[in-house]
Amino acid sequence: MAPPTLTDVRTTAFRPSLLVRLVMLAAAYSPLLLLLAVLNSFRLEWLRWVLVGLSAAGVVGTLLFLFLAIPRRNATPELLSRVKPRDAEALKFFASYVVPFFVTTSAPTAARWGLLIYLLMIAVLYVQSDLYYSNPLLALWGYRVFEADRPDGGYLLLITRSWYLAPGQSRDLIPLGGYVHFDRTTRRQRRTGLR
């Protein structure tokens, strides 16, 4: 059996913990959770406050992850050979729960609880599939998602604050699990091309 290649090691080296994935899930759902709480969609006061708490925990947890956990990890320079935006990912996820949300305002109780089951199924798929990069809050905070190829044939999804990524650029990337990476290239590095 052949030893693992550099690409194999890079793509399997790290996966965020279940706690991190659940926090990112709560952040992705936080707009909906807050709306459901404000409208008291399930007409249960205790559930209303649980939804507010989950929404707040997701936002705070994601901010802590972005500004405390990620900066503590080491970044690795990566050369990108082909790059294209994938901003529609967050919009697709957002649409998966916004459209059914409108059902809760006038639906009977059974339909509202059915919607909750639907949202729980989406949540399980989100966590199991590591779709934490499809997060509407990240988009609201100015992060974009790009699909990129490495010169060695490897594949990446990048979460970055950059508006544009050009082929042939080198970026400082932090693995977030599998093929998902966070771009830690500073503004100064982007402007000057410094390493």
MARLUM-490111 format. One line per 8 residues: their letters; for each residue x, y, z of N, C-alpha, C. Coordinates in nm, 4 decimals. Atoms other than C-alpha are relative to their C-alpha. Example, Ala and Ser with C-alpha at 12.3 -4.5 7.8 and 13.67 -1.06 7.14 Angstrom:
2
as) 0.0890 -0.1190 0.0000 1.2300 -0.4500 0.7800 0.0900 0.1200 0.0000; -0.0820 -0.1190 -0.0060 1.3670 -0.1060 0.7140 -0.0770 0.1090 0.0730
***
This chain:
195
mapptltd) 0.0847 -0.1175 0.0000 0.0000 0.0000 0.0000 0.0889 0.1232 0.0000; -0.0818 -0.1216 0.0138 0.1385 0.3399 -0.1003 -0.0236 0.0926 0.1183; 0.0176 -0.0967 -0.1088 0.2027 0.6025 0.1684 -0.0911 0.1132 -0.0462; 0.0895 -0.1086 0.0397 -0.0457 0.8918 0.1772 0.0760 0.1147 -0.0644; -0.0620 -0.1151 0.0657 0.0313 1.1812 -0.0528 -0.0278 0.1257 0.0805; 0.0195 -0.1278 -0.0678 0.0521 1.5440 0.0590 -0.1458 0.0439 -0.0116; 0.1408 -0.0363 0.0192 -0.2954 1.6026 -0.0877 -0.0891 -0.0803 0.0944; 0.0785 0.0826 -0.0911 -0.4346 1.3069 0.1140 0.0088 0.0520 0.1424
vrttafrp) -0.0207 -0.0492 -0.1358 -0.2853 1.4424 0.4359 -0.0718 0.1324 0.0186; 0.0641 -0.1311 -0.0115 -0.4123 1.7962 0.3682 -0.1507 -0.0108 0.0120; 0.1461 0.0034 0.0045 -0.7702 1.6933 0.2997 -0.0614 -0.0794 0.1139; 0.0581 0.0791 -0.1080 -0.8120 1.4543 0.5936 0.0576 0.0358 0.1358; -0.0736 -0.0295 -0.1222 -0.5991 1.6234 0.8594 -0.0869 0.0504 0.1142; 0.0746 -0.0657 -0.1065 -0.8720 1.8021 1.0520 -0.1476 0.0076 -0.0339; 0.1448 -0.0203 0.0130 -1.2460 1.8062 1.1031 -0.0451 0.0696 0.1269; 0.0457 -0.0680 -0.1211 -1.4149 2.0501 1.3385 -0.0790 -0.0941 0.0903
sllvrlvm) 0.0721 0.0831 -0.0962 -1.5572 1.8980 1.6527 -0.1501 0.0137 -0.0213; 0.1459 -0.0046 0.0089 -1.9263 1.8229 1.6785 -0.0517 0.1288 0.0636; 0.0427 -0.1239 -0.0656 -1.9585 2.1187 1.9169 0.0133 0.1196 -0.0949; -0.0206 -0.1107 0.0945 -1.8108 2.3593 1.6575 -0.1032 -0.0068 -0.1120; 0.0991 0.0135 0.1071 -2.0386 2.2202 1.3864 -0.1405 0.0359 0.0490; 0.1312 -0.0359 -0.0547 -2.3426 2.2579 1.6144 -0.0121 0.1506 0.0218; 0.0019 -0.1456 -0.0171 -2.2473 2.6181 1.6964 -0.0195 0.0682 -0.1346; 0.0163 -0.0572 0.1335 -2.2126 2.6956 1.3259 -0.1415 -0.0251 -0.0529
laaayspl) 0.1381 0.0276 0.0377 -2.5500 2.5286 1.2690 -0.0943 0.1000 0.0673; 0.0844 -0.0963 -0.0717 -2.7095 2.7470 1.5381 0.0143 0.1391 -0.0605; -0.0205 -0.1307 0.0644 -2.5541 3.0521 1.3692 -0.0715 0.0058 -0.1345; 0.0674 0.0025 0.1298 -2.6844 2.9475 1.0284 -0.1514 0.0120 0.0166; 0.1423 -0.0054 -0.0271 -3.0310 2.9057 1.1787 -0.0414 0.1220 0.0823; 0.0345 -0.1072 -0.0944 -3.0128 3.2125 1.4048 -0.1033 0.0997 -0.0525; 0.1064 -0.0902 0.0454 -3.2183 3.4447 1.1803 -0.1389 -0.0633 0.0111; 0.1288 0.0684 -0.0082 -3.4968 3.1863 1.1599 -0.0417 -0.0210 0.1453
llllavln) 0.0327 0.0225 -0.1405 -3.4772 3.0994 1.5299 -0.0513 0.1278 0.0652; 0.0431 -0.1280 -0.0559 -3.5076 3.4666 1.6189 -0.1397 0.0390 -0.0505; 0.1328 -0.0309 0.0554 -3.8049 3.5161 1.3841 -0.1084 -0.0880 0.0628; 0.0973 0.0899 -0.0619 -3.9806 3.2103 1.5241 -0.0287 0.0418 0.1442; 0.0187 -0.0444 -0.1386 -3.9252 3.3435 1.8766 -0.0790 0.1298 0.0068; 0.0699 -0.1293 -0.0013 -4.0404 3.6990 1.7990 -0.1484 -0.0191 -0.0297; 0.1398 0.0240 0.0365 -4.3586 3.5704 1.6369 -0.0687 -0.1015 0.0909; 0.0510 0.1029 -0.0905 -4.3995 3.3067 1.9104 -0.0775 -0.1048 -0.0804
sfrlewlr) 0.0637 0.0888 0.0976 -4.4764 3.0622 1.6282 -0.0610 -0.1261 0.0593; 0.0509 0.1237 -0.0581 -4.5310 2.7621 1.8535 -0.0865 0.0256 0.1232; 0.0861 -0.0443 -0.1099 -4.7217 2.9577 2.1203 0.0334 -0.0672 0.1331; -0.0504 0.0553 -0.1255 -4.5080 2.8109 2.3990 0.1089 0.0952 0.0508; -0.0927 -0.1009 -0.0500 -4.3297 3.0687 2.6121 0.1398 -0.0567 0.0263; -0.1307 0.0595 -0.0278 -4.0526 2.8317 2.7225 0.0762 -0.0273 -0.1294; -0.0648 0.0274 0.1283 -3.9803 2.7311 2.3599 0.0473 0.1294 -0.0650; -0.0380 -0.1315 0.0530 -3.9728 3.0969 2.2611 0.1375 0.0402 0.0540
wvlvglsa) -0.1282 -0.0399 -0.0599 -3.6856 3.1605 2.5056 0.1122 -0.0975 -0.0345; -0.1003 0.0958 0.0473 -3.5057 2.8417 2.4034 0.0494 0.0413 -0.1385; -0.0374 -0.0435 0.1359 -3.5117 2.9670 2.0421 0.0876 0.1252 0.0043; -0.0831 -0.1206 -0.0142 -3.3743 3.3082 2.1477 0.1388 -0.0384 0.0497; -0.1292 0.0438 -0.0534 -3.0995 3.1367 2.3482 0.0851 -0.0709 -0.1039; -0.0739 0.0698 0.1058 -3.0021 2.9078 2.0603 0.0513 0.0982 -0.1047; -0.0408 -0.1012 0.0979 -2.9926 3.2036 1.8223 0.1200 0.0788 0.0510; -0.1101 -0.0773 -0.0588 -2.7712 3.4068 2.0552 0.1260 -0.0856 0.0140
agvvgtll) -0.1164 0.0885 -0.0149 -2.5444 3.1076 2.1274 0.0681 -0.0236 -0.1340; -0.0585 0.0200 0.1324 -2.4961 3.0491 1.7555 0.0789 0.1201 -0.0472; -0.0696 -0.1217 0.0424 -2.4016 3.4095 1.6870 0.1273 0.0196 0.0816; -0.1173 -0.0196 -0.0867 -2.1684 3.4399 1.9871 0.1033 -0.1094 -0.0251; -0.0928 0.1102 0.0248 -2.0184 3.0955 1.9266 0.0746 0.0142 -0.1314; -0.0658 -0.0193 0.1295 -1.9468 3.1736 1.5623 0.1010 0.1139 0.0064; -0.0951 -0.1100 -0.0159 -1.7864 3.5057 1.6529 0.1243 -0.0456 0.0765; -0.1149 0.0530 -0.0748 -1.5657 3.3285 1.9102 0.0849 -0.0913 -0.0884
flflaipr) -0.0713 0.0893 0.0907 -1.4764 3.0647 1.6513 0.0822 0.0796 -0.1018; -0.0681 -0.0803 0.1021 -1.3877 3.3289 1.3898 0.1147 0.0830 0.0563; -0.0965 -0.0963 -0.0499 -1.1964 3.5671 1.6148 0.0912 -0.0519 0.1109; -0.0891 0.0572 -0.1006 -1.0452 3.3404 1.8821 0.0590 -0.1342 -0.0437; -0.0483 0.1337 0.0337 -1.0219 2.9802 1.7605 0.0798 -0.0030 -0.1299; -0.0689 0.0047 0.1293 -0.9262 3.0322 1.3961 0.1362 0.0702 0.0040; -0.1325 -0.0645 -0.0014 -0.6463 3.2862 1.4598 0.1076 -0.0784 0.0751; -0.0978 0.0804 -0.0745 -0.4795 3.0364 1.6963 0.0547 -0.1160 -0.0820
rnatpell) -0.0477 0.1099 0.0848 -0.4407 2.7799 1.4200 0.1050 0.0517 -0.0973; -0.1045 -0.0378 0.0952 -0.1413 2.7830 1.1874 -0.0549 0.0000 -0.1415; 0.0391 -0.0104 0.1415 -0.1966 2.8968 0.8315 0.1129 -0.0552 -0.0862; -0.0955 0.0540 0.0961 -0.0266 2.7323 0.5359 -0.0184 0.0715 -0.1326; 0.0151 -0.0628 0.1318 0.0478 2.9157 0.2115 -0.0417 -0.1040 -0.1043; 0.0493 0.0880 0.1060 -0.1417 2.7583 -0.0785 -0.0099 0.0794 -0.1290; 0.0132 -0.0612 0.1320 -0.1173 2.8407 -0.4469 -0.1306 -0.0484 -0.0621; 0.1283 0.0329 0.0601 -0.4541 2.8532 -0.6217 0.0131 0.0035 -0.1517
srvkprda) -0.0151 0.0023 0.1454 -0.4726 2.7492 -0.9858 -0.1278 0.0410 -0.0740; 0.1275 -0.0390 0.0608 -0.8441 2.8004 -1.0655 -0.0929 0.0377 0.1137; 0.0853 -0.0498 -0.1082 -1.0941 2.9987 -0.8595 -0.1335 0.0464 -0.0577; 0.1304 -0.0539 0.0394 -1.4668 3.0646 -0.8871 -0.0853 0.0183 0.1250; 0.0841 -0.0266 -0.1170 -1.7191 3.2143 -0.6429 -0.1089 -0.1051 0.0178; 0.1094 0.0918 -0.0338 -1.9711 2.9911 -0.4643 -0.0949 0.0672 0.0993; 0.0824 -0.0767 -0.0930 -2.1744 3.2623 -0.2928 -0.1433 -0.0505 0.0088; 0.1386 0.0479 -0.0003 -2.5010 3.0928 -0.3828 -0.0248 -0.1038 0.1082
ealkffas) 0.0167 0.1032 -0.1024 -2.4368 2.8280 -0.1157 -0.0785 0.0525 0.1194; 0.0695 -0.0573 -0.1158 -2.5464 3.0547 0.1706 -0.1440 0.0342 -0.0359; 0.1353 -0.0359 0.0435 -2.8462 3.1740 -0.0297 -0.0885 -0.1235 -0.0116; 0.0768 0.1247 0.0098 -2.9563 2.8156 -0.1020 -0.0416 -0.0487 0.1378; 0.0327 0.0449 -0.1343 -2.9366 2.7264 0.2648 -0.1052 0.0897 0.0625; 0.0946 -0.0971 -0.0542 -3.1201 3.0434 0.3651 -0.1398 -0.0261 -0.0571; 0.1296 0.0253 0.0645 -3.3967 2.9674 0.1129 -0.0629 -0.1298 0.0495; 0.0544 0.1279 -0.0458 -3.4312 2.6131 0.2493 -0.0829 0.0153 0.1265
yvvpffvt) 0.0853 -0.0174 -0.1172 -3.5764 2.7514 0.5691 -0.0848 0.1264 -0.0022; 0.0808 -0.1220 0.0042 -3.7100 3.0964 0.4795 -0.1355 -0.0257 -0.0650; 0.1259 0.0267 0.0682 -3.9733 2.9688 0.2381 -0.0977 -0.0726 0.0932; 0.0948 0.0654 -0.0915 -4.1221 2.7221 0.4889 -0.0379 0.0878 0.1196; 0.0291 -0.0874 -0.1134 -4.1051 2.9942 0.7563 -0.1345 0.0693 -0.0166; 0.1247 -0.0717 0.0228 -4.3965 3.1750 0.5954 -0.1230 -0.0871 0.0288; 0.1083 0.0916 -0.0330 -4.6089 2.8655 0.6563 -0.0412 0.0165 0.1460; 0.0297 -0.0015 -0.1435 -4.5834 2.9117 1.0329 -0.0912 0.1142 0.0410
tsaptaar) 0.0789 -0.1148 -0.0429 -4.7583 3.2483 1.0406 -0.1497 -0.0261 -0.0020; 0.1444 0.0243 0.0080 -5.0994 3.1129 0.9390 -0.0366 -0.1480 0.0051; 0.0265 0.1442 0.0050 -5.0647 2.7350 0.9574 -0.0587 -0.0511 0.1311; 0.0482 0.0631 -0.1234 -5.2456 2.5112 1.2027 0.1180 -0.0588 0.0785; -0.1052 0.0479 -0.0904 -5.0490 2.3712 1.4954 0.0754 -0.1202 -0.0576; -0.0652 0.1203 0.0537 -4.9784 2.0360 1.3272 0.0993 0.0358 -0.1107; -0.0903 -0.0408 0.1085 -4.8240 2.2073 1.0227 0.1244 0.0684 0.0557; -0.1164 -0.0656 -0.0616 -4.5996 2.4182 1.2471 0.0947 -0.1019 0.0596
wglliyll) -0.0863 0.1043 -0.0558 -4.4719 2.1111 1.4273 0.0630 -0.0830 -0.1125; -0.0591 0.0664 0.1168 -4.4212 1.9437 1.0885 0.1170 0.0785 -0.0552; -0.1103 -0.0855 0.0442 -4.2075 2.2406 0.9879 0.1201 -0.0167 0.0920; -0.1100 0.0187 -0.0946 -4.0004 2.1944 1.3030 0.0736 -0.1301 -0.0282; -0.0630 0.1283 0.0348 -3.9380 1.8300 1.2088 0.0816 0.0147 -0.1281; -0.0719 -0.0275 0.1254 -3.8392 1.9429 0.8575 0.1312 0.0743 0.0285; -0.1198 -0.0775 -0.0329 -3.5938 2.1957 1.0037 0.1025 -0.0848 0.0753; -0.0918 0.0900 -0.0705 -3.4454 1.9315 1.2343 0.0696 -0.0949 -0.0981
miavlyvq) -0.0621 0.0863 0.1016 -3.3873 1.7034 0.9339 0.1069 0.0767 -0.0778; -0.0999 -0.0824 0.0679 -3.2082 1.9876 0.7514 0.1211 0.0203 0.0906; -0.1090 -0.0207 -0.0955 -3.0032 2.0477 1.0664 0.0914 -0.1216 0.0068; -0.0812 0.1223 -0.0044 -2.8878 1.6851 1.0815 0.0835 -0.0118 -0.1269; -0.0752 0.0049 0.1264 -2.7892 1.6940 0.7125 0.1116 0.1041 -0.0016; -0.0982 -0.1089 -0.0054 -2.6053 2.0253 0.7690 0.1218 -0.0422 0.0813; -0.1099 0.0415 -0.0876 -2.3982 1.8811 1.0548 0.0742 -0.1200 -0.0586; -0.0628 0.1203 0.0537 -2.3334 1.5415 0.8928 0.0790 0.0268 -0.1282
sdlyysnp) -0.0647 -0.0289 0.1281 -2.2355 1.6935 0.5569 0.1047 0.1103 0.0093; -0.0972 -0.1081 -0.0203 -2.0076 1.9625 0.7062 -0.0283 0.1197 -0.0902; 0.0392 -0.1132 0.0837 -2.1991 2.2380 0.5276 0.0086 0.1328 0.0746; -0.0083 -0.1210 -0.0817 -2.0983 2.4982 0.7864 0.0475 0.1212 -0.0783; -0.0390 -0.1144 0.0821 -1.9528 2.7155 0.5101 -0.1220 0.0645 -0.0664; 0.1246 -0.0553 0.0549 -2.3125 2.7625 0.3845 -0.0754 0.0697 0.1121; 0.0530 -0.0652 -0.1179 -2.3891 3.0082 0.6595 -0.0404 0.1430 -0.0344; 0.0451 -0.1357 0.0349 -2.6029 3.3180 0.5939 0.0622 0.1085 0.0873
llalwgyr) -0.0627 -0.1009 -0.0865 -2.4476 3.4952 0.8943 0.1394 0.0354 -0.0495; -0.1328 -0.0289 0.0539 -2.1002 3.4601 0.7456 -0.0123 0.0950 -0.1192; 0.0219 -0.0887 0.1145 -2.2341 3.6204 0.4272 -0.0360 0.1408 0.0466; 0.0354 -0.1314 -0.0533 -2.3899 3.9031 0.6303 0.1205 0.0731 0.0585; -0.1205 -0.0598 -0.0589 -2.0537 3.9614 0.8017 0.1087 0.0251 -0.1038; -0.0939 -0.0342 0.1055 -1.8809 4.0005 0.4654 0.0904 -0.1117 -0.0468; -0.0806 0.1131 0.0465 -1.7380 3.6520 0.4115 -0.0606 -0.0560 -0.1273; 0.0428 0.0621 0.1248 -1.7540 3.4881 0.0718 0.0582 -0.1401 -0.0070
vfeadrpd) -0.0477 0.1366 0.0201 -1.7092 3.1279 -0.0385 0.0474 -0.0128 -0.1442; -0.0567 0.0244 0.1323 -1.4841 3.0358 -0.3319 0.0376 -0.1469 -0.0121; -0.0488 0.1326 0.0351 -1.4129 2.7042 -0.4981 0.1342 0.0208 -0.0691; -0.1331 -0.0179 0.0582 -1.0443 2.6673 -0.5838 0.0663 -0.1346 -0.0229; -0.0820 0.1177 0.0272 -0.8116 2.4106 -0.7359 0.1435 0.0322 0.0373; -0.1441 -0.0110 -0.0246 -0.4537 2.3518 -0.6239 0.0722 -0.0453 -0.1276; -0.0763 0.0472 0.1160 -0.1833 2.3041 -0.8850 0.0197 -0.1520 -0.0016; -0.0187 0.1457 -0.0061 -0.1463 1.9417 -0.7612 -0.1290 -0.0778 -0.0248
ggylllit) 0.1268 0.0653 0.0281 -0.5100 1.8694 -0.8482 -0.0943 -0.0043 0.1179; 0.0869 -0.0044 -0.1174 -0.6463 1.9149 -0.4967 -0.1102 0.1032 -0.0163; 0.1193 -0.0828 0.0088 -0.9781 2.0879 -0.4408 -0.0231 0.0662 0.1354; 0.0245 -0.0738 -0.1237 -1.0653 2.3551 -0.1814 -0.1279 0.0808 -0.0090; 0.1006 -0.1038 -0.0146 -1.3566 2.5611 -0.0618 0.0590 0.0989 0.0991; -0.0612 -0.1028 -0.0834 -1.2360 2.8903 0.0842 -0.1058 0.0935 0.0557; 0.0807 -0.1045 -0.0631 -1.4129 3.1172 0.3306 0.0940 0.1185 0.0153; -0.0911 -0.1132 0.0028 -1.2626 3.4611 0.2820 -0.0765 0.1315 0.0054
rswylapg) 0.0586 -0.1333 0.0064 -1.3283 3.8309 0.3207 0.0362 0.0695 -0.1309; -0.0397 -0.0584 0.1279 -1.1712 3.8964 -0.0184 -0.1171 -0.0011 -0.0969; 0.1061 -0.0093 0.0993 -1.4045 4.0098 -0.2902 0.0363 -0.0788 -0.1255; -0.0451 0.0648 0.1222 -1.1936 3.8575 -0.5656 0.1250 -0.0812 0.0299; -0.1202 0.0826 -0.0075 -0.9401 3.5738 -0.5826 0.0413 -0.0335 -0.1429; -0.0497 0.0256 0.1349 -0.7241 3.5380 -0.8903 0.0790 -0.1301 -0.0049; -0.0850 0.1181 0.0168 -0.5677 3.2184 -1.0237 0.1465 0.0404 0.0089; -0.1420 -0.0283 -0.0146 -0.1981 3.2014 -0.9416 0.0345 0.0719 0.1292
qsrdlipl) -0.0260 -0.0647 -0.1291 -0.2379 3.3782 -0.6064 0.0400 -0.1031 0.1038; -0.0306 0.0808 -0.1163 -0.0868 3.2374 -0.2917 -0.0783 0.0587 0.1172; 0.0813 -0.0440 -0.1134 -0.3155 3.2550 0.0133 0.0408 -0.0767 0.1245; -0.0264 0.0665 -0.1281 -0.2580 3.1763 0.3822 -0.1297 -0.0641 0.0468; 0.1239 0.0720 -0.0275 -0.5169 2.9071 0.4548 0.0093 -0.0845 0.1270; 0.0133 0.0811 -0.1213 -0.6328 2.7372 0.7744 -0.1054 -0.1063 -0.0284; 0.0996 0.1048 0.0261 -0.8031 2.3976 0.7351 -0.1097 0.0000 0.1061; 0.1136 0.0084 -0.0912 -1.1510 2.3807 0.8870 -0.0627 -0.1386 -0.0039
ggyvhfdr) 0.0507 0.1354 0.0101 -1.2071 2.0198 0.7962 -0.0146 -0.0412 -0.1438; 0.0094 0.0487 0.1365 -1.1677 1.8194 0.4801 0.0509 0.1027 -0.0991; -0.0409 -0.0924 0.1053 -1.1588 2.0506 0.1831 -0.0370 0.1448 0.0302; 0.0422 -0.1356 -0.0351 -1.2968 2.3599 0.3645 0.1134 0.0705 0.0749; -0.1089 -0.0780 -0.0593 -1.0390 2.6278 0.4511 -0.0434 0.1437 0.0243; 0.0227 -0.1407 -0.0310 -1.0420 2.9730 0.6043 0.1206 0.0787 -0.0495; -0.1073 -0.0837 0.0555 -0.8370 3.2432 0.4259 0.0409 0.1032 0.1044; -0.0504 -0.0944 -0.0991 -0.6207 3.4299 0.6752 0.0994 0.0988 -0.0615
ttrrqrrt) -0.0881 -0.0960 0.0655 -0.4311 3.6371 0.4182 -0.0425 0.1397 0.0437; 0.0335 -0.1334 -0.0501 -0.4124 3.9889 0.5620 -0.0173 0.0976 -0.1154; 0.0179 -0.1033 0.1028 -0.5116 4.3015 0.3730 0.1345 0.0500 -0.0500; -0.1330 -0.0472 0.0401 -0.1496 4.4137 0.3728 0.0645 -0.0988 -0.0966; -0.0555 0.1019 0.0886 -0.0405 4.0836 0.2181 -0.0699 0.0022 -0.1363; 0.0733 -0.0018 0.1273 -0.3153 4.1081 -0.0449 0.0435 0.1173 -0.0851; -0.0367 -0.1189 0.0764 -0.2142 4.4622 -0.1433 0.1420 -0.0069 -0.0542; -0.1411 -0.0045 0.0384 0.1599 4.4084 -0.1516 0.0522 -0.1300 -0.0551
glr) -0.0477 0.1309 0.0447 0.1859 4.0400 -0.2296 0.1063 -0.0554 0.0933; -0.0997 0.0456 -0.0961 0.4084 3.9952 0.0810 -0.0402 -0.1315 0.0603; 0.0226 0.1248 -0.0735 0.4426 3.6633 0.2540 0.0372 0.0214 0.1429
***
